[in-house]
Amino acid sequence: MRRQLGSKRSRCSKCSLPHRLYGSSTASPLCAVADSPYSSFMDFQVWDFPGHLDYFDPAFDVDNIFDEIGALIWVIDAQDEYLDAIMRLNTTILNLQHSYPNINVEVFVHKVDGLSEDYKSDTFRDIIQRVQDELSDAGYENAPVSFYQTSIYDHSIFEAFSKVIQKLIPQLPTLESLLNSLCVNCRIEKAYLFDVLSKIYIATDTTPTDIGSYEICSDYIDVVVDVSEIYGWDRPVENGHQEDAGIDETGNNDAESLITMERKGNNYLYLREINK
């Protein structure tokens, strides 16, 4: 289970998480707690919280909010004034370190697409430095806090959520070892284990991740899902009329997907769906 908080402006867009995971990417103000259960290869819940509320106020049941979660995602709007968001983030981290030290805190520096490369890097470093300095002053040198630059206009949001999810999977070392063996024995350059519906990769081998290879794999997953949506759904009789009376048009049964694509330089992209 994960919680998602942040500054009021950032939270108003729900981090615009892609529609395959959230169901909608529309930006609407979030004024109440939103619970979004998600079932696929993984079963988890995303609880979306308005960032302007103080959840450590006695009026809230803190144990009910934080007792069972594995990760807290804090979203900061890189295009907005973020000092107040950092102050709230540090207050939250310090409270969590006291009562729930095992919760992973994941900071998404969001909407970086609207910044120049130099300003984006400076903003990202400034946010990290401010958070780490205040935690260090409070006596927490190695608090479990990670930072990611995200945008809805590229695959960085999927990459960030993949990293968050991987930390919550206890079998990750085993999966990585199996993918390493697959790469060695089959002479594969890079291997990913994806959750198809969300495009989150559950695991990958231990070679450095290339964002380019991840992006093209993610795009081909879109092809699989889109084709399945076209040919895999039932078409019932409408208004009792159909050319062939009494015959319903139905989609194909679930089938295993397989895509092979040859790239320049004799490189191949091989997509194999394991199960549904």
Beta strands, then each sheet from edge to edge (+ up, - down):
strand 1: 2-6
strand 2: 34-39
strand 3: 43-48
strand 4: 71-77
strand 5: 104-110
strand 6: 145-150
strand 7: 192-195
strand 8: 200-204
strand 9: 258-263
strand 10: 267-272
sheet 1: 2+ 3- 1- 4- 5- 6-
sheet 2: 7+ 8-
sheet 3: 9+ 10-
end
